[in-house]
Amino acid sequence: MTNLIFYTFKMKNIISFISLLIIITFSSFSYGEWSKVTESSSSGNIIYIDLARIEKIKNFIYYFSLTDYKKPVFGDLSVIVHYQVDCKHSRERGLSWIFYKRQMGQGRGVSESSYDKEWTYPSNHGSSSSRGIVLKKICEKFL
């Protein structure tokens, strides 16, 4: 009987630990340190970046961006994108996307792991473009 009680207690601790680990892992996308960067004057979409997860590796900067859509896009109200940035050439490309039905990356996310093979040049669309503003802020932080 004592062994059964000990085994049950041990299993509850293991299950609690695994549950806590899952919650921490999946909530890290939704509850990052999001800092508002800009709001699109044309669409009203708001773009945030996670300041705590910006990394510089060799000549590239990697960061997470969250966009809250003012109006649903294919039924989604927000997206978190992991970007790779080349500040020297003012370009970026998305590495992965997670789409959410609620704003601020809330709710269950649907992941898209393919990446943009081609670089985009947000600054070419004018200094007031939302992506251009974000790219400038990211590069200023590391230059």
DAJOVEN-V874227 format. One record per residue. RES is the residue in one small letter. PHI is phi in whole degrees, -180 to 180 (none if undefined). NEAR is the number of other ideal C-beta (glycine too) atoms within 10 Angstrom. D_FIRST is the distance of its C-alpha to the first C-alpha in whole Angstrom. Layout:
<<RES;PHI;NEAR;D_FIRST> <RES;PHI;NEAR;D_FIRST>>
//
This chain:
<<m;none;5;0> <t;-63;6;4> <n;-64;7;5> <l;-65;8;5> <i;-64;9;6> <f;-61;10;9> <y;-63;10;10> <t;-63;10;11> <f;-62;10;12> <k;-65;10;14> <m;-65;10;15> <k;-63;10;17> <n;-66;10;19> <i;-65;10;20> <i;-64;10;21> <s;-63;10;23> <f;-64;10;25> <i;-64;10;26> <s;-62;10;27> <l;-63;10;29> <l;-63;10;30> <i;-65;10;32> <i;-62;10;33> <i;-65;10;35> <t;-62;9;36> <f;-80;12;38> <s;-80;11;39> <s;-64;13;41> <f;-72;18;44> <s;-81;18;44> <y;-119;13;44> <g;-75;19;46> <e;-88;11;48> <w;-74;21;51> <s;-120;12;55> <k;-66;11;57> <v;-106;18;60> <t;-161;19;62> <e;-126;14;63> <s;-66;17;65> <s;-72;9;68> <s;-87;8;69> <s;-100;13;65> <g;84;11;64> <n;-67;17;61> <i;-111;20;59> <i;-112;20;58> <y;-120;22;55> <i;-127;23;54> <d;-94;20;51> <l;-64;13;53> <a;-76;11;49> <r;-117;14;49> <i;-87;16;53> <e;-129;9;53> <k;-110;14;56> <i;-128;8;56> <k;56;5;59> <n;-96;10;62> <f;-120;15;59> <i;-114;21;58> <y;-118;15;54> <y;-152;22;53> <f;-109;24;52> <s;-123;20;54> <l;-117;25;53> <t;-115;22;55> <d;-96;20;55> <y;-84;19;57> <k;-69;13;59> <k;-121;8;60> <p;-56;10;57> <v;-115;14;58> <f;52;6;56> <g;86;8;54> <d;-99;19;53> <l;-108;20;53> <s;-159;25;52> <v;-146;21;52> <i;-112;23;50> <v;-121;20;52> <h;-96;18;52> <y;-108;24;55> <q;-113;17;57> <v;-123;24;60> <d;-117;16;63> <c;-67;19;65> <k;-58;10;68> <h;-110;11;69> <s;49;16;68> <r;-139;17;66> <e;-151;27;62> <r;-151;15;60> <g;-81;16;56> <l;-101;15;54> <s;-158;14;51> <w;-133;18;51> <i;-130;21;48> <f;-100;20;49> <y;-128;22;48> <k;-80;14;49> <r;-121;14;49> <q;-74;16;51> <m;59;17;49> <g;65;25;47> <q;-93;13;45> <g;89;14;43> <r;-78;10;42> <g;-97;20;44> <v;-112;13;46> <s;-92;10;46> <e;-129;13;50> <s;-101;9;49> <s;-70;9;53> <y;-123;14;55> <d;-75;14;59> <k;-76;6;61> <e;-93;7;64> <w;-78;13;64> <t;-111;15;66> <y;-121;14;68> <p;-58;19;67> <s;-68;18;70> <n;-68;10;73> <h;-92;12;72> <g;105;9;73> <s;-69;9;72> <s;-97;11;71> <s;-67;18;69> <s;-58;20;65> <r;-66;19;64> <g;-64;18;67> <i;-64;19;66> <v;-64;22;62> <l;-58;24;63> <k;-61;18;66> <k;-64;15;63> <i;-63;22;61> <c;-68;17;63> <e;-62;9;65> <k;-66;14;61> <f;-112;13;62> <l;-102;8;65>>
//
